[in-house]
Amino acid sequence: MPSPAETDAGAPPGGVLVVIGDLVEDVVVWASEPVRTATDTAAQVFRARGGSGANVAALAAAGVSTRFIGRIGADGAGEALVADLTAHGVDVRVQRDGRTGTIVLLVDAEGERTMFPDRAAAALLDGVDPAWLDGMGWLHIPAYGFELEPMRSEIVRLATLAHSAGAGVSLDASSTGLIAGLGVEYTVQSIRECAPDVLFANEDEAALLGLTGGGAVAASVAPIVVIKHGRLPTDVLEAGELTARVDVPPVSGIRDLTGAGDAFAAGFLAAMIGGADVTAACVAGHASAASVLTNPGAQRTR
């Protein structure tokens, strides 16, 4: 059950951005030199709040009323993560059972990361109270939730409720490793069952899903598909056709790509909920992504 601080204080005119997903601890390892297998490698180690869903919620909260729904362990680690997310202005609704998840992220000197996720309780979300969706104007879902049942079916149910309530729905493809592990056909079918209005993918995820260049598959998964290409322009596909290519401003001092996609989604969705068109929403997404690239994990420069 939510605490008194978690009760609904009323929805803003545009509705609440509700994010379903993981709230976990990130242990971020910045390697200071090439990794030396089977011996020591110089590094800096940071601990931070993580989880794709929690990142989106925390980073969007400055621009739009935001609620996070997820599952943590019945432990101190989980409560600390809830407190951190609440401090970012997010209305946090969580189930509590088992142990809180952890993700270890090894970030090389170029900023690229390798992740070792132990989602634990976060992967077991089920039976969400429909009242937690009150005031929802938009629902965002990372595809990590497709990994296990019962969470996959729960996500599809919540997406169906969102559509019935007239809310928009977005989905992030999340990870090539996830897609490969689940299978492309299964992942595409899961996306179609959620029927997102907007699908986010980076270029590797888009290639694996068969979205690159548009076409029938892209048209079948979402009316709008946004494909990110790192430093290169972001592609916007509408009804399977390329309709915009939005330049990415250069960013200096990039150290950690962790959470850049989550930050993009946060900026994009806050802008779109505020009335921006897709191109302007991409511009906002790029600015939001740039704000996390010099810090460990998905932490915004303050």
Residue pairs with C-beta under 8 A, 6 or more apart in sequence:
2 92
2 93
2 94
2 132
5 86
6 91
6 92
6 93
8 91
8 131
8 134
8 135
9 91
10 135
11 65
11 134
11 135
11 136
11 137
12 64
12 65
12 135
14 64
14 65
14 137
14 273
14 274
14 275
15 65
15 135
15 136
15 137
15 138
15 167
15 273
16 64
16 65
16 66
16 67
16 91
16 135
16 136
16 137
16 138
17 57
17 60
17 64
17 65
17 66
17 67
17 137
17 138
17 140
17 269
17 270
17 273
18 66
18 67
18 68
18 69
18 132
18 133
18 136
18 138
18 139
18 140
18 162
18 167
19 53
19 54
19 56
19 57
19 60
19 66
19 67
19 68
19 69
19 139
19 140
19 141
20 53
20 69
20 70
20 125
20 128
20 139
20 140
20 141
20 142
20 145
20 155
20 158
21 51
21 52
21 53
21 54
21 56
21 68
21 70
21 122
21 140
21 141
21 142
21 144
21 145
22 50
22 51
22 52
22 53
22 54
22 70
22 101
22 119
22 122
22 123
22 142
22 144
23 49
23 51
23 53
23 54
23 68
23 70
23 71
23 72
23 78
23 81
23 82
23 85
23 92
23 94
23 100
23 122
24 50
24 51
24 54
24 81
24 100
24 101
24 102
24 103
24 117
24 119
24 120
24 122
25 47
25 48
25 49
25 50
25 77
25 81
25 100
25 101
25 102
25 103
26 46
26 47
26 48
26 49
26 50
26 51
26 102
26 103
26 105
26 258
26 297
26 298
27 45
27 46
27 47
27 102
27 103
27 104
27 105
28 45
28 46
28 47
28 48
28 105
28 107
28 256
28 258
28 296
28 297
29 43
29 44
29 45
29 104
29 105
29 106
29 107
30 43
30 44
30 45
30 46
30 107
30 255
30 256
30 296
31 41
31 42
31 43
31 106
31 107
31 108
31 109
32 41
32 42
32 43
32 44
32 109
33 41
33 42
33 109
34 41
34 108
34 109
35 41
35 106
35 108
44 296
46 296
46 297
48 296
48 297
48 298
48 299
49 55
49 58
49 81
49 84
49 85
49 297
50 103
50 105
50 259
50 297
50 298
51 70
51 101
51 103
51 122
52 142
52 144
52 172
52 174
52 261
52 262
53 68
53 70
53 140
53 141
53 142
53 144
54 68
54 70
54 81
54 85
55 259
55 262
55 263
55 266
55 298
56 140
56 142
56 172
56 262
56 265
56 266
56 269
57 66
57 67
57 68
57 85
57 88
57 90
57 266
58 85
58 88
58 90
58 266
58 298
59 259
59 262
59 263
59 266
59 267
59 288
59 291
59 292
59 298
59 300
60 66
60 265
60 266
60 267
60 269
60 270
61 88
61 89
61 90
62 89
62 270
63 266
63 267
63 270
63 271
63 274
64 269
64 270
64 273
64 274
65 91
66 89
66 90
66 91
67 90
67 91
67 92
67 93
67 132
67 136
68 85
68 90
68 91
68 92
68 93
68 94
69 93
69 94
69 125
69 128
69 132
70 94
70 95
70 122
70 125
71 94
71 95
71 96
71 97
71 121
71 122
71 123
71 124
71 125
72 78
72 79
72 81
72 82
72 94
72 95
72 96
72 100
72 121
72 122
73 96
73 97
73 98
73 99
73 100
73 101
73 120
73 121
74 96
74 97
74 98
74 99
75 99
75 100
77 99
77 100
78 94
78 96
78 100
78 121
81 100
82 92
82 94
85 92
86 92
93 129
93 132
95 121
95 125
95 126
95 127
95 128
96 121
97 121
97 124
98 120
98 121
98 124
99 120
99 121
100 120
100 121
100 122
101 117
101 118
101 119
101 120
101 121
101 122
101 123
102 118
102 120
103 115
103 116
103 117
103 118
103 119
104 115
104 116
105 113
105 114
105 115
105 116
105 258
105 297
106 113
106 114
106 115
106 116
107 113
107 255
107 256
107 257
107 258
107 296
108 114
111 254
111 255
111 256
111 257
111 293
112 257
113 256
113 257
113 258
119 144
119 147
123 144
123 145
123 147
123 148
123 151
124 148
124 150
124 151
125 145
125 150
125 151
125 154
125 155
126 150
126 151
126 154
127 154
128 154
128 158
130 161
133 139
133 158
133 161
133 162
133 165
136 162
136 165
136 167
137 167
137 168
137 273
138 162
138 167
138 168
138 169
138 170
138 269
138 272
138 273
139 158
139 159
139 162
139 167
139 168
139 169
139 170
140 169
140 170
140 171
140 172
140 265
140 269
141 155
141 158
141 159
141 169
141 170
141 171
141 172
141 194
141 196
142 171
142 172
142 174
142 262
143 171
143 172
143 173
143 174
143 175
143 178
143 179
143 187
143 190
143 191
144 174
144 175
144 178
145 151
145 152
145 154
145 155
146 152
146 155
146 178
146 182
146 186
146 187
146 190
147 178
147 181
147 182
152 190
155 194
156 190
156 193
156 194
159 169
159 193
159 194
159 195
159 196
162 168
162 169
163 169
163 195
168 197
168 198
168 272
168 273
169 194
169 195
169 196
169 197
169 198
170 196
170 197
170 198
170 199
170 200
170 265
170 269
171 191
171 194
171 196
171 198
171 199
171 200
171 222
172 199
172 200
172 201
172 261
172 262
172 265
173 179
173 187
173 191
173 199
173 200
173 201
173 202
173 205
173 206
173 209
174 205
175 205
176 204
176 205
176 208
178 187
179 187
179 205
179 208
179 209
180 208
182 190
184 208
184 209
184 210
187 209
188 209
188 210
188 217
188 220
188 221
191 199
191 221
191 222
192 220
192 221
195 222
196 221
196 222
197 222
197 223
197 224
198 222
198 223
198 224
198 225
198 226
198 268
198 272
199 211
199 221
199 222
199 224
199 225
199 226
200 226
200 228
200 261
200 264
200 265
200 268
201 209
201 211
201 225
201 226
201 227
201 228
202 227
202 228
202 229
202 230
202 261
203 212
203 227
203 228
203 229
203 230
206 212
206 225
206 227
209 217
209 221
210 217
210 218
211 217
211 218
211 221
211 225
211 227
211 237
212 227
213 242
214 225
214 237
214 240
214 241
214 242
215 240
216 240
217 240
218 225
218 237
218 240
219 239
219 240
220 240
223 238
223 239
224 236
224 237
224 238
224 278
225 236
225 237
225 238
225 240
226 234
226 235
226 236
226 237
226 268
226 278
226 282
226 285
227 234
227 235
227 236
227 237
228 234
228 261
228 264
229 235
229 248
230 248
231 248
231 250
232 248
233 245
233 246
233 247
233 248
234 245
234 246
234 248
234 282
234 285
234 286
235 242
235 244
235 245
236 242
236 243
236 244
236 245
236 246
236 278
236 279
236 282
237 243
238 278
243 278
244 278
244 279
244 282
246 279
246 282
246 283
246 286
248 286
249 286
249 287
249 290
251 290
251 293
253 293
253 294
254 293
254 294
255 293
255 294
255 295
255 296
256 292
256 293
256 294
256 295
256 296
256 297
257 293
258 292
258 296
258 297
258 298
259 292
259 297
259 298
259 299
260 289
260 292
260 293
260 298
261 289
262 298
263 285
263 288
263 289
263 291
263 292
263 298
263 300
264 285
264 286
264 288
264 289
265 285
266 285
266 288
267 281
267 284
267 285
267 286
267 287
267 288
267 289
268 281
268 282
268 284
268 285
268 288
269 281
270 284
270 288
271 280
271 281
271 283
271 284
271 285
272 278
272 281
276 284
291 300
291 301
292 298
292 299
292 300
292 301
294 301
295 301
